Amino acid sequence: MYRKLMESLKKWKNDPAKKPVIIRGARQVGKTWLMKEFGRTCYEKCAYISMDENEVMQDVFRDAFDIERIISALEIAVGFKITPEDTLIIFDEVQEIPRALKSLKYFCENAPEYHVAAAGSLLGVALHEGTSFPVGKVEFLDLYPLDYQEFLCACGEETLTELLKSGDTRMITVFKNKYIDYLKMYYYVGGMPEAVVTYLKSRDLKKVRVVQNRLLSAYENDFSKHAPAEIVTRIRMLWNSIPTQLARENKKFVYGLVREGARAREYEVAITWLADCGLVYRINRIKKPDFPLRAYQDFRAFKLFIVDIGLLGAMTRLGAKLILEGNRMFEEFKGALTEQYVLQQLVNDPENDIFYWSSDTTPSEVDFILQNEDGIVPVEVKAEENLQAKSLRFFCEKFQTGKAVRTSMSDYRKQEWMVNIPLYLAGEMGKYI
């Protein structure tokens, strides 16, 4: 299975100034597979250690951080000699042994010749609970569910993927029906690796839905197992309200939809917990599009999306028959699936800082505002071929922005003030702005 993050790991391997790398991401997005595949394909040897319920490693990291002693213990555990030049050391579920996480500082300072990669599904939660962390001594890479291009590759369509990357919009348009058919399937299957593999092996969407429901149940079990007891109920209520929130015309998060009379202060910790797990994306409103956007955030107004479009469909029990009904899949519950889809393509690009904008005086709203190396770019998401972009034009005229993007079911076209990008090209948005 092709994952774009593999290229970043290869660059890390060849960087003489590298530090230990931590791969962040929600549970079941493929962190363990990616690290093992990286070790298998790019190193002679791979020393994989899971810290989950590992009493031996608890004892190993209980004493002083003597790297030679730690390496000797790891060699006994894996059964072979660990040599810096050709061995990848993997610490999986590293948050389960906080001192193993802390040891990364000493690998960085005292033994930088070793190649060490770590991951943890609930790492963000562990850090907020006060786990000692090697600040400045590690690098981070973020792994998300498969995006649309990775899904195409998984389906054996590497040629279609390369065409998307080429920027040849005329040729891309020739094959748009194939892209749209795969896009419909991606909306249903999503990008969770187990769901994708199940689809590829069985081509049975009922089996895919079983996998998605099992993942959702596992997440809910995590709430009870790992979250503080006093907020478990709030986490569950908030999590289950997200589809309802996204079904509104105005997708701003409303606490009253979680529970009548609910207040922000009651649910702030629950939102933070879900975000730290990587299960939700929080997109804050900005008051005006000036540099840097983070300085103009309105923390009281935000949207919440979940980790994966396929899981969102499973939460709402979206039927597979929609795939056969023209482009209806893209328009379901007021285009919420399409906005979720576009966001997933945007977060995969680490250059994007993502917000949204809404007017204080009119109903105008722009779905996403990006800040990247190209500047500030407003992005309007359309779930159909509707070419009206009233809010986007209002925004551009009000703030005199130089670039604007509308992504929709229409073909690529460039106008004086705006470029329309087909939804299946959303992952290549940077090329067109």
TORKOL-4160 file (C-alpha; in steps of 0.2 Angstrom, whole numbers, padded with zeros to 4 digits, m for minus):
433
<pt num="1" X="0000" Y="0000" Z="0000"/>
<pt num="2" X="0008" Y="0017" Z="m0005"/>
<pt num="3" X="0008" Y="0030" Z="0008"/>
<pt num="4" X="0015" Y="0047" Z="0004"/>
<pt num="5" X="0023" Y="0049" Z="0021"/>
<pt num="6" X="0036" Y="0035" Z="0016"/>
<pt num="7" X="0045" Y="0048" Z="0005"/>
<pt num="8" X="0047" Y="0060" Z="0021"/>
<pt num="9" X="0054" Y="0045" Z="0030"/>
<pt num="10" X="0067" Y="0042" Z="0016"/>
<pt num="11" X="0072" Y="0060" Z="0017"/>
<pt num="12" X="0073" Y="0058" Z="0036"/>
<pt num="13" X="0084" Y="0043" Z="0034"/>
<pt num="14" X="0097" Y="0052" Z="0023"/>
<pt num="15" X="0097" Y="0068" Z="0033"/>
<pt num="16" X="0114" Y="0068" Z="0043"/>
<pt num="17" X="0107" Y="0080" Z="0056"/>
<pt num="18" X="0091" Y="0069" Z="0059"/>
<pt num="19" X="0084" Y="0067" Z="0076"/>
<pt num="20" X="0073" Y="0052" Z="0082"/>
<pt num="21" X="0056" Y="0054" Z="0073"/>
<pt num="22" X="0039" Y="0052" Z="0081"/>
<pt num="23" X="0025" Y="0047" Z="0069"/>
<pt num="24" X="0008" Y="0055" Z="0075"/>
<pt num="25" X="m0009" Y="0049" Z="0071"/>
<pt num="26" X="m0026" Y="0042" Z="0076"/>
<pt num="27" X="m0027" Y="0024" Z="0081"/>
<pt num="28" X="m0028" Y="0012" Z="0065"/>
<pt num="29" X="m0022" Y="0024" Z="0052"/>
<pt num="30" X="m0007" Y="0013" Z="0048"/>
<pt num="31" X="0007" Y="0020" Z="0059"/>
<pt num="32" X="0014" Y="0002" Z="0064"/>
<pt num="33" X="0013" Y="m0004" Z="0046"/>
<pt num="34" X="0022" Y="0011" Z="0039"/>
<pt num="35" X="0036" Y="0010" Z="0051"/>
<pt num="36" X="0038" Y="m0009" Z="0048"/>
<pt num="37" X="0037" Y="m0007" Z="0029"/>
<pt num="38" X="0050" Y="0008" Z="0030"/>
<pt num="39" X="0061" Y="m0004" Z="0040"/>
<pt num="40" X="0059" Y="m0018" Z="0028"/>
<pt num="41" X="0062" Y="m0009" Z="0012"/>
<pt num="42" X="0075" Y="0004" Z="0018"/>
<pt num="43" X="0086" Y="m0005" Z="0031"/>
<pt num="44" X="0095" Y="m0022" Z="0032"/>
<pt num="45" X="0087" Y="m0025" Z="0049"/>
<pt num="46" X="0072" Y="m0018" Z="0059"/>
<pt num="47" X="0072" Y="m0019" Z="0078"/>
<pt num="48" X="0053" Y="m0018" Z="0082"/>
<pt num="49" X="0048" Y="m0016" Z="0100"/>
<pt num="50" X="0030" Y="m0013" Z="0106"/>
<pt num="51" X="0029" Y="m0005" Z="0123"/>
<pt num="52" X="0011" Y="m0010" Z="0126"/>
<pt num="53" X="0010" Y="m0021" Z="0141"/>
<pt num="54" X="0028" Y="m0025" Z="0140"/>
<pt num="55" X="0035" Y="m0028" Z="0157"/>
<pt num="56" X="0053" Y="m0032" Z="0151"/>
<pt num="57" X="0054" Y="m0015" Z="0143"/>
<pt num="58" X="0046" Y="m0007" Z="0159"/>
<pt num="59" X="0062" Y="m0014" Z="0168"/>
<pt num="60" X="0074" Y="m0009" Z="0154"/>
<pt num="61" X="0069" Y="0010" Z="0155"/>
<pt num="62" X="0067" Y="0011" Z="0173"/>
<pt num="63" X="0086" Y="0013" Z="0176"/>
<pt num="64" X="0097" Y="0027" Z="0170"/>
<pt num="65" X="0097" Y="0032" Z="0152"/>
<pt num="66" X="0113" Y="0023" Z="0147"/>
<pt num="67" X="0111" Y="0020" Z="0128"/>
<pt num="68" X="0124" Y="0006" Z="0127"/>
<pt num="69" X="0114" Y="m0003" Z="0141"/>
<pt num="70" X="0097" Y="0000" Z="0132"/>
<pt num="71" X="0104" Y="m0006" Z="0115"/>
<pt num="72" X="0110" Y="m0022" Z="0123"/>
<pt num="73" X="0093" Y="m0025" Z="0131"/>
<pt num="74" X="0085" Y="m0022" Z="0114"/>
<pt num="75" X="0097" Y="m0034" Z="0105"/>
<pt num="76" X="0092" Y="m0047" Z="0118"/>
<pt num="77" X="0073" Y="m0043" Z="0115"/>
<pt num="78" X="0074" Y="m0044" Z="0095"/>
<pt num="79" X="0087" Y="m0058" Z="0094"/>
<pt num="80" X="0100" Y="m0049" Z="0083"/>
<pt num="81" X="0114" Y="m0036" Z="0083"/>
<pt num="82" X="0109" Y="m0018" Z="0081"/>
<pt num="83" X="0121" Y="m0009" Z="0071"/>
<pt num="84" X="0118" Y="0010" Z="0068"/>
<pt num="85" X="0122" Y="0011" Z="0050"/>
<pt num="86" X="0109" Y="m0002" Z="0044"/>
<pt num="87" X="0096" Y="m0005" Z="0058"/>
<pt num="88" X="0080" Y="0004" Z="0061"/>
<pt num="89" X="0074" Y="0004" Z="0079"/>
<pt num="90" X="0055" Y="0006" Z="0082"/>
<pt num="91" X="0047" Y="0010" Z="0098"/>
<pt num="92" X="0028" Y="0007" Z="0095"/>
<pt num="93" X="0015" Y="0013" Z="0108"/>
<pt num="94" X="0029" Y="0023" Z="0116"/>
<pt num="95" X="0017" Y="0033" Z="0127"/>
<pt num="96" X="0014" Y="0017" Z="0137"/>
<pt num="97" X="0031" Y="0018" Z="0144"/>
<pt num="98" X="0035" Y="0037" Z="0147"/>
<pt num="99" X="0053" Y="0034" Z="0151"/>
<pt num="100" X="0055" Y="0026" Z="0134"/>
<pt num="101" X="0048" Y="0042" Z="0126"/>
<pt num="102" X="0060" Y="0052" Z="0137"/>
<pt num="103" X="0075" Y="0041" Z="0131"/>
<pt num="104" X="0073" Y="0049" Z="0114"/>
<pt num="105" X="0082" Y="0064" Z="0121"/>
<pt num="106" X="0097" Y="0054" Z="0125"/>
<pt num="107" X="0097" Y="0045" Z="0108"/>
<pt num="108" X="0098" Y="0062" Z="0101"/>
<pt num="109" X="0111" Y="0069" Z="0112"/>
<pt num="110" X="0122" Y="0054" Z="0115"/>
<pt num="111" X="0119" Y="0042" Z="0101"/>
<pt num="112" X="0114" Y="0052" Z="0086"/>
<pt num="113" X="0121" Y="0038" Z="0074"/>
<pt num="114" X="0106" Y="0027" Z="0078"/>
<pt num="115" X="0090" Y="0028" Z="0068"/>
<pt num="116" X="0075" Y="0028" Z="0080"/>
<pt num="117" X="0057" Y="0030" Z="0075"/>
<pt num="118" X="0042" Y="0030" Z="0087"/>
<pt num="119" X="0024" Y="0031" Z="0087"/>
<pt num="120" X="0009" Y="0030" Z="0099"/>
<pt num="121" X="m0010" Y="0031" Z="0096"/>
<pt num="122" X="m0014" Y="0041" Z="0111"/>
<pt num="123" X="0003" Y="0050" Z="0112"/>
<pt num="124" X="m0006" Y="0068" Z="0112"/>
<pt num="125" X="m0016" Y="0063" Z="0127"/>
<pt num="126" X="m0001" Y="0056" Z="0136"/>
<pt num="127" X="0008" Y="0072" Z="0133"/>
<pt num="128" X="m0006" Y="0083" Z="0140"/>
<pt num="129" X="m0006" Y="0072" Z="0156"/>
<pt num="130" X="0011" Y="0078" Z="0160"/>
<pt num="131" X="0022" Y="0064" Z="0152"/>
<pt num="132" X="0040" Y="0070" Z="0151"/>
<pt num="133" X="0044" Y="0074" Z="0133"/>
<pt num="134" X="0060" Y="0077" Z="0124"/>
<pt num="135" X="0057" Y="0095" Z="0118"/>
<pt num="136" X="0068" Y="0100" Z="0104"/>
<pt num="137" X="0076" Y="0083" Z="0103"/>
<pt num="138" X="0064" Y="0074" Z="0091"/>
<pt num="139" X="0056" Y="0077" Z="0074"/>
<pt num="140" X="0037" Y="0074" Z="0070"/>
<pt num="141" X="0028" Y="0067" Z="0055"/>
<pt num="142" X="0009" Y="0066" Z="0055"/>
<pt num="143" X="0000" Y="0051" Z="0047"/>
<pt num="144" X="m0018" Y="0052" Z="0042"/>
<pt num="145" X="m0030" Y="0040" Z="0033"/>
<pt num="146" X="m0027" Y="0037" Z="0015"/>
<pt num="147" X="m0031" Y="0052" Z="0004"/>
<pt num="148" X="m0039" Y="0051" Z="m0013"/>
<pt num="149" X="m0023" Y="0049" Z="m0022"/>
<pt num="150" X="m0017" Y="0035" Z="m0010"/>
<pt num="151" X="m0034" Y="0027" Z="m0012"/>
<pt num="152" X="m0032" Y="0027" Z="m0031"/>
<pt num="153" X="m0014" Y="0019" Z="m0030"/>
<pt num="154" X="m0021" Y="0006" Z="m0018"/>
<pt num="155" X="m0034" Y="0002" Z="m0031"/>
<pt num="156" X="m0020" Y="m0001" Z="m0044"/>
<pt num="157" X="m0023" Y="0015" Z="m0053"/>
<pt num="158" X="m0005" Y="0022" Z="m0052"/>
<pt num="159" X="m0006" Y="0029" Z="m0070"/>
<pt num="160" X="m0022" Y="0039" Z="m0065"/>
<pt num="161" X="m0013" Y="0046" Z="m0050"/>
<pt num="162" X="0002" Y="0051" Z="m0060"/>
<pt num="163" X="m0009" Y="0060" Z="m0072"/>
<pt num="164" X="m0017" Y="0070" Z="m0057"/>
<pt num="165" X="0000" Y="0075" Z="m0052"/>
<pt num="166" X="0005" Y="0080" Z="m0069"/>
<pt num="167" X="m0005" Y="0096" Z="m0070"/>
<pt num="168" X="m0012" Y="0092" Z="m0088"/>
<pt num="169" X="m0029" Y="0098" Z="m0084"/>
<pt num="170" X="m0035" Y="0094" Z="m0102"/>
<pt num="171" X="m0030" Y="0076" Z="m0101"/>
<pt num="172" X="m0037" Y="0074" Z="m0083"/>
<pt num="173" X="m0054" Y="0080" Z="m0089"/>
<pt num="174" X="m0054" Y="0067" Z="m0103"/>
<pt num="175" X="m0054" Y="0054" Z="m0089"/>
<pt num="176" X="m0065" Y="0063" Z="m0077"/>
<pt num="177" X="m0078" Y="0049" Z="m0077"/>
<pt num="178" X="m0066" Y="0037" Z="m0070"/>
<pt num="179" X="m0060" Y="0049" Z="m0057"/>
<pt num="180" X="m0078" Y="0053" Z="m0052"/>
<pt num="181" X="m0082" Y="0034" Z="m0050"/>
<pt num="182" X="m0067" Y="0031" Z="m0039"/>
<pt num="183" X="m0071" Y="0047" Z="m0029"/>
<pt num="184" X="m0089" Y="0040" Z="m0025"/>
<pt num="185" X="m0081" Y="0024" Z="m0019"/>
<pt num="186" X="m0068" Y="0034" Z="m0008"/>
<pt num="187" X="m0083" Y="0043" Z="0000"/>
<pt num="188" X="m0090" Y="0027" Z="0005"/>
<pt num="189" X="m0074" Y="0017" Z="0009"/>
<pt num="190" X="m0064" Y="0031" Z="0016"/>
<pt num="191" X="m0046" Y="0030" Z="0020"/>
<pt num="192" X="m0044" Y="0019" Z="0035"/>
<pt num="193" X="m0032" Y="0006" Z="0029"/>
<pt num="194" X="m0042" Y="m0009" Z="0036"/>
<pt num="195" X="m0057" Y="m0003" Z="0027"/>
<pt num="196" X="m0048" Y="0000" Z="0011"/>
<pt num="197" X="m0040" Y="m0018" Z="0011"/>
<pt num="198" X="m0057" Y="m0026" Z="0015"/>
<pt num="199" X="m0064" Y="m0017" Z="0000"/>
<pt num="200" X="m0049" Y="m0022" Z="m0012"/>
<pt num="201" X="m0050" Y="m0040" Z="m0006"/>
<pt num="202" X="m0069" Y="m0043" Z="m0006"/>
<pt num="203" X="m0077" Y="m0029" Z="m0016"/>
<pt num="204" X="m0091" Y="m0031" Z="m0003"/>
<pt num="205" X="m0097" Y="m0014" Z="0004"/>
<pt num="206" X="m0106" Y="m0023" Z="0018"/>
<pt num="207" X="m0090" Y="m0030" Z="0024"/>
<pt num="208" X="m0082" Y="m0013" Z="0023"/>
<pt num="209" X="m0096" Y="m0006" Z="0034"/>
<pt num="210" X="m0093" Y="m0020" Z="0046"/>
<pt num="211" X="m0075" Y="m0015" Z="0048"/>
<pt num="212" X="m0080" Y="0004" Z="0049"/>
<pt num="213" X="m0092" Y="0000" Z="0063"/>
<pt num="214" X="m0079" Y="m0010" Z="0072"/>
<pt num="215" X="m0067" Y="0004" Z="0071"/>
<pt num="216" X="m0080" Y="0016" Z="0078"/>
<pt num="217" X="m0083" Y="0004" Z="0093"/>
<pt num="218" X="m0065" Y="0003" Z="0096"/>
<pt num="219" X="m0064" Y="0022" Z="0097"/>
<pt num="220" X="m0078" Y="0022" Z="0109"/>
<pt num="221" X="m0070" Y="0009" Z="0120"/>
<pt num="222" X="m0054" Y="0020" Z="0120"/>
<pt num="223" X="m0065" Y="0034" Z="0128"/>
<pt num="224" X="m0069" Y="0023" Z="0143"/>
<pt num="225" X="m0052" Y="0015" Z="0144"/>
<pt num="226" X="m0041" Y="0030" Z="0143"/>
<pt num="227" X="m0051" Y="0046" Z="0146"/>
<pt num="228" X="m0053" Y="0053" Z="0164"/>
<pt num="229" X="m0069" Y="0045" Z="0170"/>
<pt num="230" X="m0077" Y="0062" Z="0173"/>
<pt num="231" X="m0077" Y="0067" Z="0155"/>
<pt num="232" X="m0081" Y="0050" Z="0146"/>
<pt num="233" X="m0099" Y="0054" Z="0145"/>
<pt num="234" X="m0096" Y="0071" Z="0138"/>
<pt num="235" X="m0083" Y="0064" Z="0125"/>
<pt num="236" X="m0096" Y="0051" Z="0119"/>
<pt num="237" X="m0110" Y="0064" Z="0117"/>
<pt num="238" X="m0099" Y="0076" Z="0108"/>
<pt num="239" X="m0092" Y="0063" Z="0097"/>
<pt num="240" X="m0109" Y="0057" Z="0092"/>
<pt num="241" X="m0116" Y="0075" Z="0089"/>
<pt num="242" X="m0103" Y="0078" Z="0075"/>
<pt num="243" X="m0113" Y="0072" Z="0060"/>
<pt num="244" X="m0128" Y="0082" Z="0066"/>
<pt num="245" X="m0117" Y="0098" Z="0067"/>
<pt num="246" X="m0110" Y="0095" Z="0050"/>
<pt num="247" X="m0128" Y="0092" Z="0043"/>
<pt num="248" X="m0132" Y="0111" Z="0047"/>
<pt num="249" X="m0131" Y="0124" Z="0033"/>
<pt num="250" X="m0120" Y="0134" Z="0045"/>
<pt num="251" X="m0108" Y="0120" Z="0051"/>
<pt num="252" X="m0101" Y="0131" Z="0066"/>
<pt num="253" X="m0101" Y="0119" Z="0081"/>
<pt num="254" X="m0116" Y="0122" Z="0093"/>
<pt num="255" X="m0114" Y="0116" Z="0110"/>
<pt num="256" X="m0133" Y="0115" Z="0112"/>
<pt num="257" X="m0134" Y="0101" Z="0099"/>
<pt num="258" X="m0123" Y="0090" Z="0111"/>
<pt num="259" X="m0135" Y="0093" Z="0125"/>
<pt num="260" X="m0149" Y="0106" Z="0128"/>
<pt num="261" X="m0142" Y="0120" Z="0138"/>
<pt num="262" X="m0124" Y="0114" Z="0137"/>
<pt num="263" X="m0110" Y="0127" Z="0139"/>
<pt num="264" X="m0093" Y="0128" Z="0131"/>
<pt num="265" X="m0083" Y="0126" Z="0148"/>
<pt num="266" X="m0092" Y="0109" Z="0150"/>
<pt num="267" X="m0085" Y="0102" Z="0134"/>
<pt num="268" X="m0068" Y="0110" Z="0131"/>
<pt num="269" X="m0058" Y="0096" Z="0139"/>
<pt num="270" X="m0068" Y="0083" Z="0129"/>
<pt num="271" X="m0064" Y="0092" Z="0112"/>
<pt num="272" X="m0046" Y="0094" Z="0117"/>
<pt num="273" X="m0045" Y="0075" Z="0121"/>
<pt num="274" X="m0053" Y="0070" Z="0105"/>
<pt num="275" X="m0041" Y="0082" Z="0095"/>
<pt num="276" X="m0026" Y="0075" Z="0105"/>
<pt num="277" X="m0031" Y="0057" Z="0100"/>
<pt num="278" X="m0032" Y="0063" Z="0081"/>
<pt num="279" X="m0050" Y="0058" Z="0080"/>
<pt num="280" X="m0056" Y="0076" Z="0076"/>
<pt num="281" X="m0050" Y="0091" Z="0066"/>
<pt num="282" X="m0054" Y="0107" Z="0074"/>
<pt num="283" X="m0055" Y="0122" Z="0061"/>
<pt num="284" X="m0056" Y="0139" Z="0070"/>
<pt num="285" X="m0064" Y="0154" Z="0062"/>
<pt num="286" X="m0054" Y="0169" Z="0058"/>
<pt num="287" X="m0060" Y="0187" Z="0060"/>
<pt num="288" X="m0050" Y="0194" Z="0045"/>
<pt num="289" X="m0037" Y="0186" Z="0033"/>
<pt num="290" X="m0021" Y="0195" Z="0038"/>
<pt num="291" X="m0004" Y="0187" Z="0041"/>
<pt num="292" X="m0002" Y="0177" Z="0052"/>
<pt num="293" X="m0020" Y="0169" Z="0052"/>
<pt num="294" X="m0017" Y="0162" Z="0069"/>
<pt num="295" X="m0016" Y="0179" Z="0076"/>
<pt num="296" X="m0034" Y="0182" Z="0070"/>
<pt num="297" X="m0043" Y="0167" Z="0077"/>
<pt num="298" X="m0059" Y="0167" Z="0085"/>
<pt num="299" X="m0058" Y="0152" Z="0097"/>
<pt num="300" X="m0076" Y="0153" Z="0101"/>
<pt num="301" X="m0082" Y="0149" Z="0084"/>
<pt num="302" X="m0075" Y="0133" Z="0075"/>
<pt num="303" X="m0080" Y="0118" Z="0065"/>
<pt num="304" X="m0077" Y="0100" Z="0070"/>
<pt num="305" X="m0073" Y="0086" Z="0057"/>
<pt num="306" X="m0069" Y="0068" Z="0061"/>
<pt num="307" X="m0054" Y="0058" Z="0056"/>
<pt num="308" X="m0061" Y="0050" Z="0041"/>
<pt num="309" X="m0075" Y="0052" Z="0028"/>
<pt num="310" X="m0079" Y="0033" Z="0028"/>
<pt num="311" X="m0081" Y="0033" Z="0046"/>
<pt num="312" X="m0092" Y="0049" Z="0045"/>
<pt num="313" X="m0103" Y="0039" Z="0032"/>
<pt num="314" X="m0104" Y="0024" Z="0044"/>
<pt num="315" X="m0109" Y="0035" Z="0059"/>
<pt num="316" X="m0124" Y="0042" Z="0048"/>
<pt num="317" X="m0128" Y="0024" Z="0041"/>
<pt num="318" X="m0126" Y="0031" Z="0024"/>
<pt num="319" X="m0132" Y="0018" Z="0011"/>
<pt num="320" X="m0121" Y="0010" Z="m0002"/>
<pt num="321" X="m0134" Y="0013" Z="m0015"/>
<pt num="322" X="m0130" Y="0031" Z="m0016"/>
<pt num="323" X="m0115" Y="0027" Z="m0026"/>
<pt num="324" X="m0126" Y="0022" Z="m0040"/>
<pt num="325" X="m0137" Y="0037" Z="m0040"/>
<pt num="326" X="m0128" Y="0049" Z="m0050"/>
<pt num="327" X="m0119" Y="0062" Z="m0040"/>
<pt num="328" X="m0130" Y="0062" Z="m0025"/>
<pt num="329" X="m0116" Y="0055" Z="m0014"/>
<pt num="330" X="m0107" Y="0072" Z="m0015"/>
<pt num="331" X="m0123" Y="0081" Z="m0010"/>
<pt num="332" X="m0128" Y="0071" Z="0005"/>
<pt num="333" X="m0133" Y="0080" Z="0021"/>
<pt num="334" X="m0130" Y="0098" Z="0014"/>
<pt num="335" X="m0113" Y="0093" Z="0007"/>
<pt num="336" X="m0105" Y="0088" Z="0023"/>
<pt num="337" X="m0097" Y="0073" Z="0016"/>
<pt num="338" X="m0089" Y="0084" Z="0002"/>
<pt num="339" X="m0082" Y="0097" Z="0015"/>
<pt num="340" X="m0075" Y="0083" Z="0025"/>
<pt num="341" X="m0067" Y="0075" Z="0010"/>
<pt num="342" X="m0059" Y="0092" Z="0005"/>
<pt num="343" X="m0052" Y="0095" Z="0022"/>
<pt num="344" X="m0044" Y="0077" Z="0022"/>
<pt num="345" X="m0035" Y="0082" Z="0006"/>
<pt num="346" X="m0029" Y="0098" Z="0014"/>
<pt num="347" X="m0023" Y="0092" Z="0030"/>
<pt num="348" X="m0012" Y="0079" Z="0021"/>
<pt num="349" X="m0001" Y="0094" Z="0015"/>
<pt num="350" X="0009" Y="0100" Z="0030"/>
<pt num="351" X="0011" Y="0117" Z="0022"/>
<pt num="352" X="m0007" Y="0121" Z="0025"/>
<pt num="353" X="m0013" Y="0131" Z="0040"/>
<pt num="354" X="m0032" Y="0129" Z="0039"/>
<pt num="355" X="m0046" Y="0140" Z="0045"/>
<pt num="356" X="m0063" Y="0146" Z="0040"/>
<pt num="357" X="m0071" Y="0163" Z="0039"/>
<pt num="358" X="m0089" Y="0170" Z="0041"/>
<pt num="359" X="m0096" Y="0187" Z="0041"/>
<pt num="360" X="m0102" Y="0196" Z="0057"/>
<pt num="361" X="m0115" Y="0206" Z="0047"/>
<pt num="362" X="m0121" Y="0195" Z="0032"/>
<pt num="363" X="m0124" Y="0176" Z="0030"/>
<pt num="364" X="m0108" Y="0175" Z="0020"/>
<pt num="365" X="m0095" Y="0161" Z="0024"/>
<pt num="366" X="m0080" Y="0154" Z="0016"/>
<pt num="367" X="m0077" Y="0135" Z="0020"/>
<pt num="368" X="m0058" Y="0136" Z="0021"/>
<pt num="369" X="m0045" Y="0149" Z="0022"/>
<pt num="370" X="m0027" Y="0143" Z="0019"/>
<pt num="371" X="m0011" Y="0150" Z="0024"/>
<pt num="372" X="0004" Y="0143" Z="0015"/>
<pt num="373" X="0020" Y="0148" Z="0007"/>
<pt num="374" X="0009" Y="0155" Z="m0008"/>
<pt num="375" X="0000" Y="0167" Z="0004"/>
<pt num="376" X="m0018" Y="0167" Z="0010"/>
<pt num="377" X="m0031" Y="0158" Z="m0001"/>
<pt num="378" X="m0050" Y="0157" Z="0002"/>
<pt num="379" X="m0057" Y="0140" Z="m0003"/>
<pt num="380" X="m0076" Y="0137" Z="m0007"/>
<pt num="381" X="m0082" Y="0119" Z="m0007"/>
<pt num="382" X="m0097" Y="0115" Z="m0019"/>
<pt num="383" X="m0105" Y="0098" Z="m0019"/>
<pt num="384" X="m0112" Y="0099" Z="m0036"/>
<pt num="385" X="m0109" Y="0108" Z="m0052"/>
<pt num="386" X="m0117" Y="0124" Z="m0046"/>
<pt num="387" X="m0105" Y="0138" Z="m0051"/>
<pt num="388" X="m0112" Y="0152" Z="m0040"/>
<pt num="389" X="m0099" Y="0158" Z="m0028"/>
<pt num="390" X="m0107" Y="0173" Z="m0019"/>
<pt num="391" X="m0099" Y="0171" Z="m0003"/>
<pt num="392" X="m0082" Y="0169" Z="m0011"/>
<pt num="393" X="m0084" Y="0184" Z="m0022"/>
<pt num="394" X="m0090" Y="0194" Z="m0007"/>
<pt num="395" X="m0074" Y="0189" Z="0003"/>
<pt num="396" X="m0062" Y="0193" Z="m0011"/>
<pt num="397" X="m0070" Y="0210" Z="m0014"/>
<pt num="398" X="m0071" Y="0214" Z="0004"/>
<pt num="399" X="m0053" Y="0209" Z="0008"/>
<pt num="400" X="m0045" Y="0212" Z="m0009"/>
<pt num="401" X="m0037" Y="0195" Z="m0009"/>
<pt num="402" X="m0026" Y="0190" Z="m0025"/>
<pt num="403" X="m0031" Y="0172" Z="m0026"/>
<pt num="404" X="m0047" Y="0162" Z="m0024"/>
<pt num="405" X="m0052" Y="0143" Z="m0026"/>
<pt num="406" X="m0068" Y="0135" Z="m0029"/>
<pt num="407" X="m0068" Y="0116" Z="m0029"/>
<pt num="408" X="m0084" Y="0107" Z="m0036"/>
<pt num="409" X="m0090" Y="0094" Z="m0048"/>
<pt num="410" X="m0086" Y="0106" Z="m0063"/>
<pt num="411" X="m0071" Y="0104" Z="m0074"/>
<pt num="412" X="m0055" Y="0114" Z="m0071"/>
<pt num="413" X="m0057" Y="0132" Z="m0077"/>
<pt num="414" X="m0047" Y="0148" Z="m0073"/>
<pt num="415" X="m0056" Y="0165" Z="m0072"/>
<pt num="416" X="m0048" Y="0182" Z="m0068"/>
<pt num="417" X="m0051" Y="0181" Z="m0049"/>
<pt num="418" X="m0054" Y="0163" Z="m0046"/>
<pt num="419" X="m0049" Y="0145" Z="m0052"/>
<pt num="420" X="m0062" Y="0131" Z="m0051"/>
<pt num="421" X="m0054" Y="0114" Z="m0047"/>
<pt num="422" X="m0063" Y="0098" Z="m0049"/>
<pt num="423" X="m0065" Y="0089" Z="m0032"/>
<pt num="424" X="m0054" Y="0074" Z="m0038"/>
<pt num="425" X="m0040" Y="0087" Z="m0040"/>
<pt num="426" X="m0042" Y="0094" Z="m0022"/>
<pt num="427" X="m0026" Y="0085" Z="m0017"/>
<pt num="428" X="m0016" Y="0095" Z="m0030"/>
<pt num="429" X="m0024" Y="0112" Z="m0025"/>
<pt num="430" X="m0006" Y="0119" Z="m0022"/>
<pt num="431" X="m0002" Y="0118" Z="m0040"/>
<pt num="432" X="m0016" Y="0129" Z="m0046"/>
<pt num="433" X="m0015" Y="0143" Z="m0033"/>
